[in-house]
Amino acid sequence: MTQSFQDILAAGKGALEVTVVVPAKDEAENLPILLDEIEAALTGRRFEVIVIDDGSSDGTDIVLQDYAATHDWLRPIRHETSCGQSCAVRTGVQHARGDVVATIDGDGENNPAYIPELLDALEAAGPAVALAAGQRLGRKASLAKRYASRFANKLRGAILRDNTRDSGCGLKALRREIFLQLPYFDSWHRFLPALVIREGYGVTHIDVQDRQRRHGTSKYGIFDRALIGVLDLFGVWWLRRRRKKIPQVRPLT
């Protein structure tokens, strides 16, 4: 018989295997479908889901409260004012109980069926690897957005040398203790491979198929983050340059 989330905690069985963190803004129609998919994908694993409602005005908070009333693995959290996707992810990581944090966008464009593949890839890679990152195939965005994304990824790869084709994919799995060590800034979620490498850990990748959102519209345009993205890119380059050595630590007793 499958134990409930509360039963596991009460029994003192330690951390959950995975916390799924879902940043969401105005996704009231998409979230129930996405949450059902996450539950189906993680059947047989010990998991929780934290959805961060980032200042939504469409009743997302009510939808999450109603869903949580019948699903004890869901822990909804709300930002009273919108703070952005990176801040929402960080809030989720700070509240996570899982050994590994998996992230997925709240718009439904990421398929939760890939979360077990990310978890398995991270486990198979061993402790020297801290991040399993999805890389999208078959992008469903407009042609202009696809070209803009391709250019941004090539520029980022050339400057940061993070060996990642698509750092903007929301599907990722990262060891929580490492996640909490990463330097934070807005748009930080777009540079996780480079920041993980900066800490001395490796990154592994899996290909994932993109899909169309069912309801609503994208919160991002082509040009609204271009200048900020370039500034962030050189900020991360500076952070990488300012860390010369990774200490190899061993106890003497």
C-alpha positions in Angstrom: 0.0 0.0 0.0 1.4 3.4 -1.0 2.1 5.7 2.0 0.8 9.2 2.0 3.2 12.2 2.2 2.2 12.9 5.8 2.6 9.2 6.8 6.2 9.2 5.5 7.1 12.3 7.5 5.4 11.0 10.6 7.3 7.7 10.4 10.6 9.6 10.4 11.9 8.0 7.2 14.1 10.9 6.3 14.1 13.1 3.3 11.9 12.5 0.3 13.5 11.3 -2.9 12.5 14.3 -4.9 10.8 17.7 -4.6 9.3 19.0 -7.8 9.3 22.8 -7.9 6.8 24.5 -10.2 7.0 28.3 -10.7 3.7 29.6 -12.0 2.0 32.9 -12.8 -1.6 33.0 -14.0 -1.7 29.3 -14.9 -5.0 28.4 -13.2 -6.2 26.3 -16.2 -2.9 24.5 -16.8 -1.9 23.5 -13.3 -4.5 20.8 -12.5 -3.6 19.0 -15.7 0.1 19.4 -15.0 -0.2 18.2 -11.4 -2.1 15.1 -12.5 0.7 14.4 -15.0 3.4 14.8 -12.3 1.6 12.4 -10.0 1.4 9.8 -12.7 5.0 10.2 -13.7 6.3 9.8 -10.1 4.1 6.9 -9.0 6.2 4.6 -6.9 8.6 7.3 -5.7 8.5 9.3 -2.5 7.9 12.9 -3.7 6.3 16.2 -3.0 5.4 19.1 -5.3 5.8 22.7 -4.4 4.0 25.2 -6.7 5.0 28.8 -6.2 2.1 31.1 -7.3 4.1 34.2 -8.3 1.6 36.9 -7.7 -1.1 35.5 -10.0 -4.4 37.4 -10.5 -6.4 34.7 -12.3 -7.4 32.6 -9.3 -4.3 30.3 -9.4 -4.2 30.4 -5.6 -7.7 29.1 -5.2 -7.1 26.3 -7.7 -4.0 25.3 -5.8 -5.8 25.3 -2.4 -8.6 23.2 -3.8 -6.2 20.7 -5.4 -4.1 20.5 -2.2 -7.2 19.6 -0.2 -7.3 16.2 -1.9 -3.6 15.7 -2.6 -1.4 15.8 0.4 1.9 15.8 -1.6 1.1 19.3 -2.9 2.5 22.3 -1.0 1.3 25.5 -2.6 3.2 28.7 -1.7 2.3 32.2 -2.9 4.3 35.4 -3.6 1.9 38.2 -2.9 3.5 40.3 -5.7 5.2 38.8 -8.7 9.0 38.4 -8.2 9.9 36.6 -11.3 10.6 33.0 -12.3 14.1 32.7 -10.7 12.8 34.0 -7.4 9.9 31.6 -7.5 12.3 28.6 -8.2 14.5 29.8 -5.3 11.6 30.0 -2.9 10.7 26.4 -3.8 14.2 25.2 -3.3 14.4 26.8 0.1 11.2 25.0 1.2 12.0 21.7 -0.4 12.4 18.5 1.7 13.7 16.2 -1.1 17.3 15.2 -1.6 16.9 16.2 -5.3 14.9 19.2 -6.6 13.3 18.8 -10.0 12.1 21.9 -11.8 9.4 22.2 -14.4 7.6 25.2 -15.8 3.9 25.7 -14.8 2.6 26.4 -18.3 2.5 22.7 -19.4 5.0 23.0 -22.2 7.4 20.7 -20.3 6.3 17.1 -20.1 6.5 15.6 -16.6 7.1 12.2 -18.1 10.8 13.2 -18.4 11.3 13.8 -14.7 12.1 10.1 -13.9 14.6 10.1 -16.7 16.3 13.1 -15.2 16.4 11.5 -11.8 17.8 8.3 -13.2 20.4 10.1 -15.2 21.5 12.1 -12.1 21.8 9.0 -10.0 23.6 7.0 -12.7 26.1 9.9 -13.1 27.3 9.7 -9.5 28.1 12.3 -6.9 30.5 14.2 -9.1 27.5 15.3 -11.2 25.0 17.7 -9.6 22.7 18.6 -12.4 20.7 16.7 -15.0 19.4 19.2 -17.5 16.7 18.7 -20.2 17.5 20.0 -23.7 14.4 20.7 -25.9 13.7 19.2 -29.3 10.9 20.2 -31.5 10.4 23.7 -30.1 6.8 24.9 -30.4 7.5 28.6 -30.0 7.2 31.0 -32.9 9.9 31.0 -35.6 11.2 34.4 -34.3 11.5 33.1 -30.8 13.2 29.9 -31.9 15.8 31.9 -33.8 16.3 34.3 -30.9 16.7 31.3 -28.5 19.1 29.6 -30.8 21.3 32.7 -31.0 21.2 33.3 -27.3 22.2 29.7 -26.6 25.1 29.8 -29.0 26.3 33.1 -27.5 26.0 31.7 -24.0 27.8 28.5 -24.9 30.6 30.4 -26.6 31.2 32.7 -23.6 30.5 30.3 -20.7 31.6 27.0 -22.3 29.0 25.2 -20.2 28.6 22.4 -22.8 24.8 22.9 -22.8 22.8 23.3 -26.0 19.6 24.7 -24.3 20.0 26.2 -20.8 16.5 27.7 -20.9 14.6 24.4 -20.6 12.6 24.3 -17.4 13.1 20.5 -16.9 16.1 20.0 -14.6 17.0 17.8 -11.6 19.7 19.2 -9.2 21.0 17.9 -5.9 19.4 20.3 -3.3 22.5 20.8 -1.2 24.3 22.1 -4.3 21.3 24.1 -5.5 21.5 26.1 -2.2 25.2 26.9 -2.7 24.7 28.7 -6.1 25.0 32.5 -6.2 21.5 33.9 -6.7 20.4 36.7 -9.0 17.3 37.4 -11.1 17.3 35.1 -14.3 19.7 32.8 -12.4 17.6 29.8 -13.5 18.8 30.3 -17.1 22.5 29.8 -16.1 22.3 26.8 -13.8 24.7 24.6 -15.9 27.4 27.2 -15.8 26.8 27.9 -12.1 27.0 24.2 -11.2 30.3 23.9 -13.1 31.6 26.9 -11.2 31.1 24.9 -8.0 33.2 22.1 -9.4 30.4 19.6 -10.3 29.5 18.1 -13.6 26.3 18.3 -15.7 24.5 15.6 -17.7 21.8 16.1 -20.3 18.8 14.3 -21.7 16.8 15.4 -24.8 13.1 16.2 -24.2 10.3 16.9 -26.6 8.7 20.4 -26.3 5.0 20.7 -26.5 2.3 23.4 -26.9 0.7 25.0 -23.9 -3.0 24.1 -23.6 -4.3 27.4 -22.2 -3.1 31.0 -21.9 -0.2 32.8 -23.5 3.5 33.0 -22.9 4.7 35.5 -20.3 7.9 36.3 -22.3 8.5 38.2 -25.5 11.5 38.2 -27.8 13.0 41.6 -26.8 11.8 42.1 -23.2 14.7 40.3 -21.7 17.4 40.7 -24.3 19.4 43.5 -22.7 19.1 42.0 -19.2 20.1 38.6 -20.6 23.3 40.0 -22.1 24.2 41.7 -18.8 23.5 38.5 -16.9 25.6 36.5 -19.3 28.6 38.7 -18.7 27.9 38.7 -14.9 28.0 34.9 -14.9 31.2 35.0 -17.0 32.7 37.3 -14.3 31.6 34.9 -11.6 33.3 32.0 -13.4 36.5 34.1 -13.9 36.6 35.1 -10.2 36.7 31.4 -9.0 40.2 30.2 -9.8 40.3 26.9 -7.9 37.9 24.4 -6.5 39.3 23.0 -3.1 39.7 19.3 -2.8 38.7 18.7 0.8 39.6 15.6 2.9 39.4 15.0 6.6 42.6 14.6 8.5 41.1 12.4 11.3 
